[in-house]
Amino acid sequence: MKTTVHLLRHGEVHNPRGILYGRSPGYHLSGLGRTMAERVAERIGHRDITVIVSSPLERAQETAAPLAAARGLEVRLDERVLESSSMFEGKPFRFRRSVLRSPRMWRHMWNPFRPSWGEPYAEIVARVWPAVLDARKEAEGHEAVVVSHQLPIWITRLSAEGRSFLHDPRKRHCTLASLTSFTFEDERLVSIGYSEPAGDLIPVADRNKAFSSGGVDADQNEIGGAG
C-alpha cells in the first residue's frame, strides 16, 4: 500500500530586524509568507491528504492553516518537528560574521560534523524520523503533510538517503514552502521527491538562503537553525 509523507517547509517569516529566531515564539509569516501558504493549498489541496501535522511554532502553524482549511482537516501539533536549537538563537544574523574572529566563540565551533554549536544532527533525525513514520502510519494508503523547518527537513533527507550530514547550507534543496516527499510501499521507503509549489514567488536572490529574514538581506552562511 502506497503512502506519501510530505515535509513542508514554512513560508517566509516577518523578521525585519534579522534575528536568528530559532525556536523563539512570536515570529509569524510575512505577507509574502501567507501568500506562499495559500499557494501551497491551491497546488496540493486537491490531493489525497488525510493527515496534517505541524511544528508548534507560529510560522509553521500559519503555513499549515490554508491547506488544512482546503482539506477540512484539523492540524495536529508535534514538538518532534520543531526547529533545531542553536546557541546563536536570539542574536542578529550579523553576529555570525564576527564569530570566527572571536576567540571566546571558538570553543563552540570545534566540530562541524556534530555540530558543536547546536543540536546534534543525529538527534534531529532521532526525533523527526519517528514523527514521519507516525504520520505514515496515520495516513496509511493516503498522503500526510508535516510542516517543519529547513534544517530538520534537510538533515532528515540526508539521513534517509544515506548521505553525510556535513553540508553547505547554501546548497540545501529546501527553499521556502517547498515539499520534500517520502513515499512508502507499506513500511518500506521507496522514493524521495522534491517540489516547490510556491517557487515562483521567491526572488531568485533568496532561493538558496537558509535564513528567512522577511526581506532583510541576511548573510547566507547559516550556522544554526533559523528556517
Secondary structure as the mmCIF struct_conf table of DSSP 4:
data_model
#
loop_
_struct_conf.conf_type_id
_struct_conf.id
_struct_conf.beg_label_comp_id
_struct_conf.beg_label_asym_id
_struct_conf.beg_label_seq_id
_struct_conf.end_label_comp_id
_struct_conf.end_label_asym_id
_struct_conf.end_label_seq_id
STRN STRN1 LYS A 2 ARG A 9
HELX_LH_PP_P HELX_LH_PP_P1 HIS A 10 HIS A 10
STRN STRN2 VAL A 13 VAL A 13
TURN_TY1_P TURN_TY1_P1 PRO A 16 ARG A 17
STRN STRN3 ILE A 19 ILE A 19
TURN_TY1_P TURN_TY1_P2 GLY A 22 ARG A 23
BEND BEND1 PRO A 25 PRO A 25
STRN STRN4 LEU A 29 LEU A 29
HELX_RH_AL_P HELX_RH_AL_P1 GLY A 31 ILE A 44
TURN_TY1_P TURN_TY1_P3 GLY A 45 HIS A 46
BEND BEND2 ARG A 47 ARG A 47
STRN STRN5 ILE A 49 SER A 54
BEND BEND3 PRO A 56 LEU A 57
HELX_RH_AL_P HELX_RH_AL_P2 GLU A 58 ARG A 71
TURN_TY1_P TURN_TY1_P4 GLY A 72 GLY A 72
HELX_LH_PP_P HELX_LH_PP_P2 GLU A 74 GLU A 74
STRN STRN6 VAL A 75 LEU A 77
HELX_RH_3T_P HELX_RH_3T_P1 GLU A 79 VAL A 81
HELX_LH_PP_P HELX_LH_PP_P3 LEU A 82 SER A 85
STRN STRN7 SER A 86 SER A 86
TURN_TY1_P TURN_TY1_P5 MET A 87 GLY A 90
BEND BEND4 LYS A 91 LYS A 91
STRN STRN8 PRO A 92 PRO A 92
HELX_RH_3T_P HELX_RH_3T_P2 PHE A 93 ARG A 101
HELX_RH_3T_P HELX_RH_3T_P3 PRO A 103 HIS A 108
BEND BEND5 MET A 109 TRP A 110
TURN_TY1_P TURN_TY1_P6 PRO A 112 TRP A 117
STRN STRN9 GLY A 118 GLY A 118
BEND BEND6 GLU A 119 GLU A 119
HELX_RH_AL_P HELX_RH_AL_P3 TYR A 121 GLU A 138
TURN_TY1_P TURN_TY1_P7 ALA A 139 GLY A 141
BEND BEND7 HIS A 142 HIS A 142
STRN STRN10 GLU A 143 SER A 148
HELX_RH_AL_P HELX_RH_AL_P4 GLN A 150 ALA A 160
TURN_TY1_P TURN_TY1_P8 GLU A 161 GLY A 162
BEND BEND8 PHE A 165 PHE A 165
HELX_RH_3T_P HELX_RH_3T_P4 PRO A 169 LYS A 171
BEND BEND9 HIS A 173 HIS A 173
TURN_TY1_P TURN_TY1_P9 LEU A 176 ALA A 177
STRN STRN11 LEU A 179 GLU A 185
TURN_TY1_P TURN_TY1_P10 ASP A 186 GLU A 187
STRN STRN12 ARG A 188 SER A 195
TURN_TY1_P TURN_TY1_P11 PRO A 197 ALA A 198
HELX_RH_3T_P HELX_RH_3T_P5 GLY A 199 LEU A 201
BEND BEND10 ILE A 202 ILE A 202
HELX_RH_3T_P HELX_RH_3T_P6 VAL A 204 ASP A 206
TURN_TY1_P TURN_TY1_P12 ARG A 207 ASN A 208
BEND BEND11 ALA A 210 PHE A 211
TURN_TY1_P TURN_TY1_P13 GLY A 214 GLY A 215
BEND BEND12 GLN A 220 GLN A 220
BEND BEND13 GLY A 224 GLY A 224
#
